[in-house]
Amino acid sequence: MSSIADNIGSVTRRIQKATLQAGRGAGSVRLLAVSKTRSADDLRAAIAAGQKAFGENYLQEALDKIDALADEADIDWHFIGPIQSNKTRQIAAGFSWVHSVDRLKIARRLSEQRAPALGPLNICLQVNINEEDSKAGCGLDELPDLVAAIGELPNLSLRGLMAIPDPDQPEADLRLSFRKLARTLHELKAQHPDAGPLDTLSMGMSGDLELAIAEGATWVRVGTDVFGPRPPKS
């Protein structure tokens, strides 16, 4: 059985190869280890292998791990799950990135509840890129107004866009989904140059990270290929 360190090495080599093949600069794509349902000990093994950025979907589980790993230096916590209004205060206080902002109400709450001493909270807007009824995220037509409004909020840094395209669609369609998100980010940056850095595309997972990198991903979110198969629900 491969160790978590071996898995991280394998995924890192995949990222490096895909980055090179895309003609992009070394280090332009970062690995976000999706650690939902994983134990603090699993995360310690990943940290020992050099991984510092972890993505969590469930707030209480994440807060427990943040407390358990408080002795580890320079951990970069990312919230990537659905956000309920009553959870924004803890997210604003405990994380450095939020990838799943999909409406202005949530952005306003994060802005109001982020302590200035912590520095700006990096946020990505989650986009329902394939307009699926079952998927979270804002529509493409909503983005310009949302970007303009969020650009006026303090204590936030609007970094870019996140999407979870349907992984079961044909590869050509999946590539087009990634390309559409990248094109949308480019257009938003041109339309709203003062809204934030708008330098981030959070897209691509274990099975499709090469396609995502070819189309411009800067964060790839990988869980299974880092930690192994997810344990069964108790």
BELKATA-V860540 format. One line per field, one symbol per residue. phi: phi as a letter, one per 30 degrees, with the letter a starting at -180 (. if undefined). Layout:
phi = ???
This chain:
phi = .dddddddddddddddddddddicdeidbcccddceicdedddddddddjdbcbcbccddeddddeddcddddidccccbceccedcddddddcbcbbcbdbadedddddddcddeddidddbccdcddchdddcdkddedddedddddddcddibbdclbbbbdddcdeeddddddddddddddddddddbdcdlehcbbcajbedbddddddcjecbccbcedccjeddddd
